[in-house]
């Protein structure tokens, strides 16, 4: 991919056990452990953000417009060089 010039960004996600799902319903932030995706659900897009810790990532995710209508899955990536 690099040689063809088509690669833009890639990294390894940590296991699904490390996922956190954030939704906002009625103004209340709901946080649950684990991924949101079930076989009938689909991923509509993604954002890559850099946060100091999970609490900051939850705060950022709770402000995402789609958190009010869908679910935001927080998935950490492995640090480079690991």
N, C-alpha and C positions, 0 to 999 in steps of 0.2 A: 504494500500500500504506500509506503514511504517513497519507493522508487517511482511509482506511477504518479505521485503527487496528489493522491486522493485522501490521505489520512489527515484528519483535523485535530482530533483529540481522542485519547483512549486511556483507560486505566482499569485496574481490577477492583471490582466491588467486593466488599467484605461479605461474609455469609448472610443469608436471610435472617439468621438468628440475631444479627446486629441491627436489623432494620427497625425503624420507628415510624409509625403512621400518625399524621396530624390532620384533623378536620376541625372546621369551625361551624357550629350549628347554633343558631339563635344567639350569636355573639359569644358563645362559650367555646373555648379551645379544648378539644378532646384529643388526648395522646394515648396511643396504644402500642404495645410491643409487637414487633413482627411486620412483615410486608402486607400490603393491601391486596395485591394481585391474586385473584382467583381465576379459574379457567374462563369464566364469563366476563371478566373485567379486562380492560385494555389500558395501555399507557399512552396518553395523549401528547406528551411532551416531556422535556426535562430541563432543569436548570442545574448548573454546577456552581455551588457557593463554597466559600472558605470561611469557616467559623472556628472559634477557639474551643468550643465544646458542644455537647448535645443540647444543653439548655439554650445556647445562642441559636443553634440550628432550628430548634423548635419555635423560638420566638420569630425568627425570620420566616419560617414555613407558615406560621399562623397568620402572617400578614400577606401571604401570596393570594391573589384574587381567586384562584381555583380552590383554595382551602374551604371556601364557603359553599362550593357546589360539588366538589369531588373530594379526593383524598390526596394528600401530599405524603409521599414516602421518602423518608430520610435514609439514605444508604451511605455509610462511610466508605471511603476507598482505602486501599492499603497504601501506606506511605511509600514514596519512591525508594528504591534500593532495598526493599524487603523481599 
